[in-house]
Amino acid sequence: MANSYSSDASTSVLLVGAGKMGSALLSGWLEQEGAWAISVADPFLEEDEYRQYEDAGVTFIESPQDLAVKPEAIVFAVKPQQLKELTPAYAAIAQDALVISVAAGVRIATLESLLGERTAILRAMPNLPAQVGMGITAFFPNKRVRLAHMELSERLLGAVGATLAVTVEDQIDAVTAISGSGPAYVFLLAECLEMAAMEVGLDPEAAQILARATIAGSGGLLGMIDADASQLRESVTSPGGTTHAALKVLLDERNGLQQLLTKAVLAARNRARELGE
Ligand SMILES: NC(=O)c1ccc[n+]([C@@H]2O[C@H](COP(=O)([O-])OP(=O)(O)OC[C@H]3O[C@@H](n4cnc5c(N)ncnc54)[C@H](OP(=O)(O)O)[C@@H]3O)[C@@H](O)[C@H]2O)c1
């Protein structure tokens, strides 16, 4: 897409909502110095947050009318109910822009009814590790999204981690249940490991240090090494050894971790479907 609205080489992007997810994206863009001319709409930030972002070159606006240049991309990172209230005010400037919504459960059809059917819209589902540049964002484009829009969205979302296009919008509900909610499952695993550590005699501090470092270290290894999770698991499991004894419990065919996790993921996927209705 031609950089027709920016006054310099930076691509202009407007972020609406700078809470947990919005600020993660903002930090990723700011790290790519000079790549983006960033405006932010969020009336509820703390004074020190405003100052910190302004010092980094971000312009704050109170309404779309305050924009000096039309943005090439508008990223909505507000809660779903807030999104429905505030998007009509942005419909006019959204006509010529790429719109990205990260709001869970808000479908493309709803976004089109709010912004106009001719608007290029991408529904995206990022996750919390975006805060440390290690997120994964799955996305689904509407029919108005062209190749140049896709490149722009890869740059915007890729600033905080990996990206993955899905081919059917309904898959976003499954994505929500896996990578969107997934960090919470991993944090729960850390909590459970910590509790189990205390059960086998470790003091609370040692239990927490060991559980946390094990989850973080194993995640780091999985992210860096080009091997399947099952290969890594097998490489640390000697027949008849300690890990083998534990895995016999976790891999129980009727009440193992797989059965439990599938049940949990189905519950999350079904809830995502309900929220989207
Ligand atoms: N956090 C995640 O891990 C995650 C993962 C995937 C998708 N998402 C999606 O990302 C979206 C944002 O989630 P979040 O966790 O970042 O929520 P959040 O921390 O509450 O962020 C939303 C921000 O938008 C602000 N806001 C409210 N009304 C506004 C308005 N009229 N104009 C501009 N900004 C306004 C909020 O202020 P107040 O707090 O004062 O209302 C808040 O700072 C949600 O739709 C969620 O589904 C989040």
The ligand as an SDF file (V2000), in Angstrom:
LIG
                    3D

 48 52  0  0  0  0  0  0  0  0999 V2000
   -4.8370   -9.3600   27.3780 N   0  0  0  0  0  0  0  0  0  0  0  0
   -4.7490  -10.4090   26.5740 C   0  0  0  0  0  0  0  0  0  0  0  0
   -3.9980  -11.3730   26.8090 O   0  0  0  0  0  0  0  0  0  0  0  0
   -5.5440  -10.4560   25.2780 C   0  0  0  0  0  0  0  0  0  0  0  0
   -5.3420  -11.5310   24.3870 C   0  0  0  0  0  0  0  0  0  0  0  0
   -6.0590  -11.5430   23.1890 C   0  0  0  0  0  0  0  0  0  0  0  0
   -6.9670  -10.5390   22.8950 C   0  0  0  0  0  0  0  0  0  0  0  0
   -7.1760   -9.5410   23.7940 N   0  0  0  0  0  0  0  0  0  0  0  0
   -8.1660   -8.5230   23.4490 C   0  0  0  0  0  0  0  0  0  0  0  0
   -7.5740   -7.2690   23.5230 O   0  0  0  0  0  0  0  0  0  0  0  0
   -8.5710   -6.3180   23.8820 C   0  0  0  0  0  0  0  0  0  0  0  0
   -8.0020   -5.4700   25.0020 C   0  0  0  0  0  0  0  0  0  0  0  0
   -7.7490   -6.3490   26.1100 O   0  0  0  0  0  0  0  0  0  0  0  0
   -6.7700   -5.8910   27.2720 P   0  0  0  0  0  0  0  0  0  0  0  0
   -6.5020   -7.1020   28.1000 O   0  0  0  0  0  0  0  0  0  0  0  0
   -5.6170   -5.1280   26.6990 O   0  0  0  0  0  0  0  0  0  0  0  0
   -7.7820   -4.9280   28.0490 O   0  0  0  0  0  0  0  0  0  0  0  0
   -7.4710   -3.6330   28.8640 P   0  0  0  0  0  0  0  0  0  0  0  0
   -6.1670   -3.7730   29.5720 O   0  0  0  0  0  0  0  0  0  0  0  0
   -8.6990   -3.3010   29.6550 O   0  0  0  0  0  0  0  0  0  0  0  0
   -7.2590   -2.5400   27.7090 O   0  0  0  0  0  0  0  0  0  0  0  0
   -8.2690   -1.7900   27.0840 C   0  0  0  0  0  0  0  0  0  0  0  0
   -7.8560   -0.3170   27.1540 C   0  0  0  0  0  0  0  0  0  0  0  0
   -8.7120    0.5010   26.3520 O   0  0  0  0  0  0  0  0  0  0  0  0
   -9.1080    1.6240   27.1660 C   0  0  0  0  0  0  0  0  0  0  0  0
  -10.3390    2.2760   26.6970 N   0  0  0  0  0  0  0  0  0  0  0  0
  -11.5890    2.1970   27.2070 C   0  0  0  0  0  0  0  0  0  0  0  0
  -12.4460    2.9810   26.5220 N   0  0  0  0  0  0  0  0  0  0  0  0
  -11.7270    3.5960   25.5560 C   0  0  0  0  0  0  0  0  0  0  0  0
  -12.0340    4.5390   24.5480 C   0  0  0  0  0  0  0  0  0  0  0  0
  -13.2670    5.0390   24.4060 N   0  0  0  0  0  0  0  0  0  0  0  0
  -11.0590    4.9490   23.7140 N   0  0  0  0  0  0  0  0  0  0  0  0
   -9.8250    4.4710   23.8400 C   0  0  0  0  0  0  0  0  0  0  0  0
   -9.4460    3.5880   24.8050 N   0  0  0  0  0  0  0  0  0  0  0  0
  -10.3900    3.1490   25.6560 C   0  0  0  0  0  0  0  0  0  0  0  0
   -9.2360    0.9970   28.5270 C   0  0  0  0  0  0  0  0  0  0  0  0
   -9.3680    1.9170   29.5610 O   0  0  0  0  0  0  0  0  0  0  0  0
  -10.1570    1.3990   30.9280 P   0  0  0  0  0  0  0  0  0  0  0  0
   -9.3470    0.2700   31.4660 O   0  0  0  0  0  0  0  0  0  0  0  0
  -10.1620    2.5710   31.8260 O   0  0  0  0  0  0  0  0  0  0  0  0
  -11.5210    0.9740   30.4870 O   0  0  0  0  0  0  0  0  0  0  0  0
   -7.9250    0.2110   28.5840 C   0  0  0  0  0  0  0  0  0  0  0  0
   -6.8050    1.0210   28.8440 O   0  0  0  0  0  0  0  0  0  0  0  0
   -9.8170   -7.0740   24.3160 C   0  0  0  0  0  0  0  0  0  0  0  0
  -10.8200   -6.9350   23.3390 O   0  0  0  0  0  0  0  0  0  0  0  0
   -9.3540   -8.5060   24.4100 C   0  0  0  0  0  0  0  0  0  0  0  0
  -10.3680   -9.3970   23.9710 O   0  0  0  0  0  0  0  0  0  0  0  0
   -6.4660   -9.4650   24.9700 C   0  0  0  0  0  0  0  0  0  0  0  0
  1  2  1  0
  2  3  2  0
  2  4  1  0
  4  5  1  0
  4 48  2  0
  5  6  2  0
  6  7  1  0
  7  8  2  0
  8  9  1  0
  8 48  1  0
  9 10  1  0
  9 46  1  0
 10 11  1  0
 11 12  1  0
 11 44  1  0
 12 13  1  0
 13 14  1  0
 14 15  2  0
 14 16  1  0
 14 17  1  0
 17 18  1  0
 18 19  2  0
 18 20  1  0
 18 21  1  0
 21 22  1  0
 22 23  1  0
 23 24  1  0
 23 42  1  0
 24 25  1  0
 25 26  1  0
 25 36  1  0
 26 27  1  0
 26 35  1  0
 27 28  2  0
 28 29  1  0
 29 30  1  0
 29 35  2  0
 30 31  1  0
 30 32  2  0
 32 33  1  0
 33 34  2  0
 34 35  1  0
 36 37  1  0
 36 42  1  0
 37 38  1  0
 38 39  2  0
 38 40  1  0
 38 41  1  0
 42 43  1  0
 44 45  1  0
 44 46  1  0
 46 47  1  0
M  CHG  2   8   1  16  -1
M  END
$$$$
